[in-house]
Amino acid sequence: MKKLFSIQIVAAVLICCLWSAGSPAAFAVKPEPGYYRFPLDMPALLSANFGEVRANHLHSGIDIKTGGTVEHPVLAAADGYIARVVLNPSGFGRALYVAHPNGTTTVYGHLDRFTPAVERYLRDELYRRERWKADLFPGAGRFPVRQGEVIAYSGNSGFSMGPHLHFEVRETASQRTVNPLALRLFPVKDDLPPRIVKLYWFGVDTLRGVPVHSEPRPVALRECGPGRYRTVDTAVLEVGSRGYFAVETTDRKNGTANTMGAYRVTLRLDGRTLFDLSKDGFLFSNTRYVNSVSVYPLQRGARNEFYRLALQTNNFLPSYRTVHNRGLIALPDTLPHAAEIEIEDDNGNRSRLSFRIRRGGSGALSVFPADSAARIVDCRRPFTGDRDGMRVSIPARALYESVFYRQESAEIPASVRRPVYSPAFTFLSPDIPLHRSATVGLRADGLPASLRAGACLARITPKGTLSYAGGSWKEGWVTASVREAGTYCVAADTVPPRIAPAFREGADLRRATEVSFVISDDFSGVADFRATVDGRWELFEYDVRSRRITHRFDPSRPATGARHCVTLEVTDGKGNKARYEGVFLR
């Protein structure tokens, strides 16, 4: 079996080399309907579908509802072997990856526990390495599985908002995740068309080679039949001489009230397709392009999805079937033109917004006044700025399009309670997303020596609080790599984490199945911990949401009431340490 898998993986790699990344419908290894079974013996109800717009990423699989409970048997979707075992307090939490002979891998995330054999393997490796998280690759022969075999039990581990199973299908060689519902790999009942909520028009002008956008002009819509929409206030929508549309949309599936994401978004003008985006699959290296696929300022914090029906300069997500003139509309005359936006879900249900547009009216007003003194960040080239005690370095292709550079001093809100050790500065606008990290430095040569080890940058959030941004002090500057534009200042974290045992000192735990602590940190966050019992390293699993670490007693070892000494050391992101020493009976 191992040799056969090796040959198939090599073949898949060769196919990948020939695959055109610009074709969203092309697959290195195309999964076929009938090859996989549904991974739960439960109704196929979803809480999220593939490719949904999330914060800084596209959702890489489907989320299957488990009735708000855990411990449901998770079944192998097809024959194969367990290729990867993950234990992580974030992300998918407990997760399994099963490789299949057809060149695909299925992923099962947010699990509660594995089968006893896999649990023993994981535990042995954790104790051997003395680590509380793991990413293990057991090899082809160790854990073979058959389709329908129980491989784990559903849970709520990692960054999960409630009990469910996260499920994916990936191409093994590239780890490109694909859309299992659009491929009809198994049925999920859905005869509900998407809902088109609102339309937006953005005027675009070019100033000194920089595209600048007007404020979004919202257009109210009404549903005039199942899956059919019209504009409310006008029969003909007047637009500017150049610009693009954005659309707000949402979807549902039968049997659930959860909102879902769109599969395909298409714009036609006078019957010609100008824009066509579909979510058939993507590489994880491309997932952050979601910030250009969507309209970033509108999308942040929203439940619905906002799609930009235009392609920005540095958006290289290979999911666009057609983009004519980058999706920009420049009408050649003042006559009415027929426009249509079609939203399709992953089961083929469609909704259409039909309307007419013409050039003229208020939509033709100029966009922004030019700033002849402003520097330009060319999105294709690196940029550096150094003035007023702030240094900024933006790498090439960190922005989705060129912008005028903005750097200015900012007020520190009265709501900020933590001490701040520099003036606050804003670079760019917080409405501009970063695809790659920028390097930001703030002058802090007056920082006391006692604070330098804990010095860091902090971002001032829109709510007026400080968010830890990392970094360190060197030669009078505090510098960090950041993934968000906005307002920053210098702060310091010199306070060690907090440790709170969930038992009384000397407690008798003979009838208990576990022992636990609550660990927390006020700023830079818990980075690591180490626990020993009677001087021997012991495994404590970490649940980030509850801030609890837990050691489960070995049921094969009888409780005798013996005295045990437990030691716990917790380290935060700036190296501050807290230590606990105590005793329990077991």
C-alpha positions, 0 to 999 in steps of 0.5 A: 500500500505504501509503495502504491501511495508513493507512486500516486503522489509522484503522479499528482505532483507531475500533474500539479506542475502542468496544471494551469493555476488560472483555471479554477475548475482545473484539478490536479486530482479530481475527486469524484462523486460516489468515492466518499461517504458522509463522515457522520451517521447524522443528518447532513446539516451544515453550519458553514459551507466552503469558501465563506468569507472570514477574517483574513481567510476563506473557510477551507471546508464545511462545518457539519452540525452535531446537534450541539453535542460532542462524542458522535462517531466520526467515520472515514470518508473513504479507504486510506490511512491516517497520515497526520495527527494534530493536537493544538489549542487553536486552529482545528484543535484535535484533527486527523488527516486521512490520505486516500489512494485517489490522491486526495486527503480528507481532514476532520477538525475540532475533534474531542478524541481519537480512537484508543490506538491513535490516542496511545500513539499521540500520548507516547509522542507527547511524553517522549518530546515533553510537549503539550501540542503536536503535529505528527505524521505516523506513516502509511502503514501504521493506521490503515482505515476502511470507509465508514470505520470510526476514526474519532469522535466529534468535539469542540476543540480549538478555535470552535464556536460550538460543537461541530465537525469541520470537514475538508477534501484536499489534493494530497500533493499540493494540499489545495482544498476543494469544494466538496459540495460544488463537486457533489461528493455527497448530497446536502439538501438545499433548494433555497436560492441565495439572497441579494441584500444590497448593491453598492457603486464605487466611483474610481478615479486615477490621481498620479497613477493611484486608483482612488475610490469614492465612498460606497453609494448603496442601492436598495433592492427588493425581491420581486419573486423567488430568486429575482431582484430589482432596484427600489428607487429608480428604474435606471441607476445613474453611475459615474464615468468609471467605477465598479459594483459591489454586492452584499449577499447571504445564503441558507440551506434547508433545515438550518438557520445558519448563514452561508457563503456564495459559491459563484458571483457573476456580473453581465453588462448588455449580455456580456460577462464582465466578472465571474468568480467561483469558489472551486478550491484554493491553496492556503498560501492564497487564502488571505486574498479574501481581503481583496475578494471582499470589500474590506471596510464593509466586510469587517464585523459583518455576517453577510458577504460583500463581494467586490465585482472588480479585480485589484492589481495585486489580487492573484487568487486563481478563482476568477473565470472571467474578468473583463477590464478588471471589472471596471465599468466605463460606459461609452455613452449616456444611453441605458444599459442592461446589467445583471448580477447572478449569485449561485450557491454550491447546489446550483440555486441562483438569484438574479438582480436585473437593473439598468444603468447609464452614465450621468447625474450625481454618479459622475461627480469627481471622486477625491481631490489630489494631494500633490505632496503625498508620497505614493506606495507603489503596490508592486515595489517596496516602500520605506517611510521614516519621519517623526519618530516612526519607521515603516517598511512595506514590502512589494505586493503587501497592498492590493493596489497603490495608495497615497501614503498617510502617516500622522500623529494620533491621540491616545484615547482616554479609554486606554488604561495601560501605560504608553511610552511613546506618541501614537502614530497612524500609518495608512488607513485601517480600512486598507488591508495588508496582504503581507506584513509591514515592519513598523518601528517607533522611537523609544530612546527614553524608555527606562532600562527596566521596561526594555525587555518587555517593550512591544508595539501595541495597536489602538483598536477602533474600540479604544483599547490596546492590542498586543502587536509584538516586537522588541526594543533595540538601540532606542527603537521598538520594532515589530512585524504587523499585519494591520495598518492603523495606529500604533504606540509603544507599550510594555508587558512586565507582568507575569501570567496568572495561575489559578489552581482549580483545586484547594491546596492539599485536596484529596483527588482520589475520586477525581478524573482530572486536575486542572489550572486556569492560566491567563495573561493580561497582554502578550498572551500565554506562550508556553507552560510546563508542568511536572508531578513529583518531578516528572513531566506530565501532559496538560492539554490547553483549552484557549477559550476557557484558559484551562489546562487539564491533566487526565489521570490514568484510569489504570493506575489506582488512587491510593491517597498518596501525596503528590507535588505539582509544579507549573511554570507559565511563560507569556509572549514577552518572556515573563514567567509565573510559577506555582508549587502545590500538593494534592492527594491521589 
